[in-house]
């Protein structure tokens, strides 16, 4: 049995070494020293083969790893080397050897066991314990073990008796799989503090509890020690030394790791993760990546990201517990993610504020902010957060932060002790401190409502008399005031129109939904008792017909009929615009073959042609006075009229939101876009209906909206 042979050989060798002068070599026996290598193998095969085969058939052989080359089937270990100083299993076909023990005491003074790359003519390709560990005398003396680059495997448990080893030089060989839970040559060695390694795994419980320094060999380009692939906590690791060849590095779960040393700047290395390394204070170049939680609970000082377009797949908790982070930067902003002074934004959403950039005091939320994400202020030191009175009208709390479901607040794990905001602004949803506190998971005492700016209120009474109780100013955050009605002899007050409210009446100083606190102009809307039997006060067009009737812009079909559903002729619309302009004098000229002199519409059409409001049909040169006007023609005339009057016509809306936008003729697109942008045309049951004939009620509506929004 090899174990018994080794004990005899080792004892003789030790005695011989003690008896010979320094520098001499002692052998286990003269016969062994002089015997040819083939004879030694033959003897080993004769004396030990039976017992080795018996053991191999037993439990130990069953547990032996499945190697590409099964060294247990290559014959028994023999003494090899020029002086027979090593023991191993040889392969004479490719001149390789797997060492299983050492017959020397050369290591005794240096306490360093250095496995050679070659033993005689044999290349050392592996190290095996051959069932019961790598054999030398007094393995507990060894403190350092070095492996050559030729070694591609080291058997599990081979050095388990080397319990005082503190430093290991593993093979600089990518063919070596490394140390992990399934193969640890140093199992039971709990004092290893320093390891020199290639890119392979170093994940084993014994190492995790003692390792302090890892040095990677030159030539290594990537290290991926991420917590996602089995790397458990390295409780004592403080230092990682990287070569100049390194390009990508990732590490995690090392609470004491504080030094990452490299000949080149760390900023030139793509760092893929530092998760759970709170003392590793380095700048991070993350390369092209999504925003993941690979850096949370770490000591990074800055991070530079190159992000793909699109917000999906990005983690909102990416920078949780990064107290030293002073800046998050985005290279090649893609129109969605961008950085403003080191603060990460997605469009107008505040994604993450670096905790290391914050300081005690107040944080003023920018007015353009549409949302503040959960964890955006994680670990920040701000005491208070103040929302502006006129924040983005589309502001909303993060989707996970709703009253209906369990939630986490963007204030969690921050220094914020108070939230300040203006009652009635877009932020609170409610003017109740209790409701807002419940939403944000804070105490009601932490909610403070403050008063904002003072704004002017003016009135357009159209000949009426205002109530003296109506205010001339209001302050953002005050309780809204409801206006009292004005009076006008001979007229009925319909309601107040406010300049920032598109449709309907508004008689309070309350901020408009999705609007801003601003200066208000209230216009009194009046009506006489309309003489038309077909325009009742319950109809949707009553206000608009009353408006054009009062202004003398439209008359009825007769004394008692307005004809709200009757189509409007092109000549009639030209007359309305002519009346709006004060009906100036016109000299007749035959501009259109179908517009004769001294007709009820002649002056209006000629005036409209002279001012560029109308041009007639391009294919016939005619005007078509009796043709029904359609909605896009009406838009064109209104647009040209506004330009003639010198009003701003630059506003443009996106017509693509209407299903029938493609049916708008090219000549009318700009005009229709302006009318939609100004709220003059709002759609016909969701469509533009550009070729649909406009009726008289629609005309009254469009004229009223134009006067309200453009001229007044």
Buried (B, 14 or more C-beta within 10 A) or exposed (E): BBBEBBEEBBEBBBEBBEEEEEEEBBBBBEEBEEBEBEEBBBBBBEBBEEBBBEBBEEEEBEEBEEBEBEBBEBBBBBBBBEBBBBBBBBBBEEEBBBBBBBBBBEBBEEEBBBBBBBBBBBBBBBBBBBBBBBBBBEBEBBBBBBBBBBBBBBBBBBBBBBBBBBBBBBBBBBEBEBBBEEBBBBBEBBBBBBBBBBBBBBBBEBBBBBBBBBBBBEEBEEBBBBBEEEBBBBBBBBBBBBBEBBEEBBBBBBBBBBBBEBEEEBEEBBBBBBBBBBBBBBBBBBBEBBBBBBBBBBBBBBBBBBBBEEBEEBBBBBBBBBBBBBBBBBEEEEEBBBBEEBBBBBEBBBBBBBBBBBEEEEBEBBBEBBBBBBBBBBBBBBBBBBBBBBBBBEBBBBEBBEEEEEBBBBBBBBBBBBBBBBBBBBBBBEBBBEBBBEBBBBEEEBBEBEEBEEBEBEBBBBEBEBEEEBEEEBBBBBEEBEBEBBBBEEBEBBBBBBBBBBEEBBBBBBBBEEBBBBEBBBBBBBBEEBEBEBBEEEEEBBBBBBBBBBBEBBEBEEEEBBBBEBBBBBBBBBBBBBBBBEEEEBEEEEBBEBBEEEEEBBBBBBBBBBBEBBBBEEEEEEBBBEBBBBBBBBBBBBBBBBBBBEEEBEEBBEBEEBEBBEBBEEEBBBBBBBBBBBBBBEEBEEBBBBBBBBBBBBBBBBBBBBBBEBEE
